[in-house]
Amino acid sequence: MTTFSKIKSTLSSKQSLLVIIVILIGIILGNLILQSNKPESGEEERIEQSSTHEEMDGHQHEEQAKEIPKGPHAGKIFNQDGYGLEVILYKQNNNPEFRVYTYENGKPLDPSTSNVMFTINRLGHNPEKLNFVKEADYLKSDKAVEEPHSFKVSINSEHNGKHYQFAYEQLEGRVVMTDRQLTLNGVEILTAGPARIKSTLNLMGEIKLNADKSVRVVPRLNGIVESVIANAGDKVRKGQLLAVVSSQGIADQRSDLMAAQKRLELARTTYDREKKLWEEKISAEQDYLQAKQDLQEAEISLQRAKQKLQSLGANLGAGSNLTRYEVKSPIDGVITDKQISAGQVLNGDESIFVVADLSTLWAEMTIYAKDVNAVKVGQKVTVKATAFEAQTTGTVAYVGALVGEQSRTAIARVVLKNTDRVWLPGLPVNIELQADEVEVPVAVSTEGLQTMDEGKVVFGRYGEYFEVRPLTLGRGDDKYVEVLSGLHAGEKYAAQNSYLIKAELGKASASHDD
């Protein structure tokens, strides 16, 4: 071997070694990169969810690629052997309906020559059959198409003795979530069914004086106010002096009383004398009887004079000051209103004080006509102040028998205990009225309710599918709401964290729009 050959062989061995080293370094670096990019468990789930959406989007794009052609009325059109049907889900009014236009060789056909029937298949529902009747230049379904409008439609049509079959699928508000995704996201699945509901009625009200325990003090005679002893806000006892009035009317009444007393004394003296003379047979019986009659009349006059003064609330004896009239408190309570001052001239019919017992008050609520039948005496209520943190409970004591002609509302009252003086007349309050507990055949959890298109919905569970179910709701409380239509007993739905399904539905819709 020549020297040149040896050198060449040596160089080839070194080059091979370098190549092997480079390859090993590349493998090591590749492993490091793969490990650094390995997703965590949460990321795996996001990848899984992402791939699910990609599969859904791919399916949607595939469906779009197979989109059914549109007819002259912008509906789905189907053709077979020269016979055609155009299908429209007409939603302009509150009762959506199917409309079908018929064609022969592309030209409009009299709809009455076709006998059409639809079979509607929805998730979780029994198949629904729709027949059609002629209206104008089209056929319309014989009943409204209820929500949800996500279904498979099988069409059977007969024309000139021939039968035609078509089918299509319309999907709305549907997403896929696996059990693993539900567990990771904490989505709770419940079953619609019977429930006991404590319906609550929220009303507005106001704290008012208990009219049964408040008194308006009226002087009942004219005069001039000499002095005022009590002021608004003062606590007073029954019989406590509130004001002093000087009145000529009370002086006249007292003068009549004094005269009646004098006449009675004279009549009694005369009677005693005439009785003695008659018994001693000195005077005639007629004189004795006349004296007896005069005594009785004097007694009646005195009694009448006393009653007049008592009816005014005045003292029977006033010493040397016949014009003094004392205004006193008729009950124990607090002076809530004062309309009197020294020197004021009174007419005798005005209210000068209001004295109220504030240990109990009224919470008066306004009831709209539609709720009148739901409010009954004895029902429990919770009264909450709107201006500060305070609440108490009570029962309905009175429900008005009339509805106002202008307001179209009725009045109900609750008697509240107010021993600690928390509640003040005039305070606005919110009143929660607890109606009777009732059992409803179908109800859903309030946690499962979501708002879509300005209506309340739940997401029904059918296998791995969740689909929007628009609901008509009835009575409810803080736990359950009655379902009048939209979901049947036994159907499963998403409850806790159902908003996550709404978010998934929004993502799927956005992806479809893109």
Stockholm file with secondary structure:
# STOCKHOLM 1.0

chainA/1-514         MTTFSKIKSTLSSKQSLLVIIVILIGIILGNLILQSNKPESGEEERIEQSSTHEEMDGHQHEEQAKEIPKGPHAGKIFNQDGYGLEVILYKQNNNPEFRVYTYENGKPLDPSTSNVMFTINRLGHNPEKLNFVKEADYLKSDKAVEEPHSFKVSINSEHNGKHYQFAYEQLEGRVVMTDRQLTLNGVEILTAGPARIKSTLNLMGEIKLNADKSVRVVPRLNGIVESVIANAGDKVRKGQLLAVVSSQGIADQRSDLMAAQKRLELARTTYDREKKLWEEKISAEQDYLQAKQDLQEAEISLQRAKQKLQSLGANLGAGSNLTRYEVKSPIDGVITDKQISAGQVLNGDESIFVVADLSTLWAEMTIYAKDVNAVKVGQKVTVKATAFEAQTTGTVAYVGALVGEQSRTAIARVVLKNTDRVWLPGLPVNIELQADEVEVPVAVSTEGLQTMDEGKVVFGRYGEYFEVRPLTLGRGDDKYVEVLSGLHAGEKYAAQNSYLIKAELGKASASHDD
#=GR chainA/1-514 SS CCHHHHHHHHHHHHHHHHHHHHHHHHHHHHHHHHHHTCCCHHHHHHHHHHHHHHHHHHHHHHHHHTCCCBCTTSSEEEEETTEEEEEEEECSSSSCEEEEEEEETTEECCGGGEEEEEEEECTTSCCEEEEEEEETTEEEESSCCCSCCCEEEEEEEEETTEEEEEEEEECCSEEECCHHHHHHHTCCEEECEEEEEEEEEEEEEEEEECGGGEEEECCCSCEEEEEECCCTTCEECTTCEEEEEECHHHHHHHHHHHHHHHHHHHHHHHHHHHHHHHHTTSSCHHHHHHHHHHHHHHHHHHHHHHHHHHHTTCCSCCTTCTTEEEEECSSSEEEEEECCCTTCEECSSSCCEEEECTTEEEEEEEEEGGGGGGCCTTCEEEEEESSSSCEEEEEEEEECSCCCTTTCEEEEEEEEECTTCCCCTTCEEEEEEEEEEEEEEEEEEGGGCEEETTEEEEEEEETTEEEEEECEEEEECSSEEEEEESCCTTCEEECTTTHHHHHHHHHHHHHHHC
#=GC SS_cons         CCHHHHHHHHHHHHHHHHHHHHHHHHHHHHHHHHHHTCCCHHHHHHHHHHHHHHHHHHHHHHHHHTCCCBCTTSSEEEEETTEEEEEEEECSSSSCEEEEEEEETTEECCGGGEEEEEEEECTTSCCEEEEEEEETTEEEESSCCCSCCCEEEEEEEEETTEEEEEEEEECCSEEECCHHHHHHHTCCEEECEEEEEEEEEEEEEEEEECGGGEEEECCCSCEEEEEECCCTTCEECTTCEEEEEECHHHHHHHHHHHHHHHHHHHHHHHHHHHHHHHHTTSSCHHHHHHHHHHHHHHHHHHHHHHHHHHHTTCCSCCTTCTTEEEEECSSSEEEEEECCCTTCEECSSSCCEEEECTTEEEEEEEEEGGGGGGCCTTCEEEEEESSSSCEEEEEEEEECSCCCTTTCEEEEEEEEECTTCCCCTTCEEEEEEEEEEEEEEEEEEGGGCEEETTEEEEEEEETTEEEEEECEEEEECSSEEEEEESCCTTCEEECTTTHHHHHHHHHHHHHHHC
//
